[in-house]
Amino acid sequence: MEISVSRMHLLSGEGNKTKAFVDLCFGGAVIVKGFTVVSKEEGFFLGIPSSKGKDEKWYPNIKFINEEDRNTAQDIVLTKYREEMFR
């Protein structure tokens, strides 16, 4: 499946764990909004769009069917993030 970054909005600020908001295009057919680039001590990772439930817990809005597609999406987003940061 073809995955591409449709939009990336970088955030500034030292204290923010969220470094960017990202919209991804899947297969040239659908755009999913609300991904994030998140910074942790272990490094950066791709945050999945989620919503808060009535029980105040957060639940993912989407789920990748397989780990390979999730890893591909994360690699594409983090590569684009690094390119944007060092432009």
Helices and strands as residue ranges (DSSP letters): E 3-10, E 18-26, E 30-40, E 43-47, E 50-52, E 58-60, H 67-85
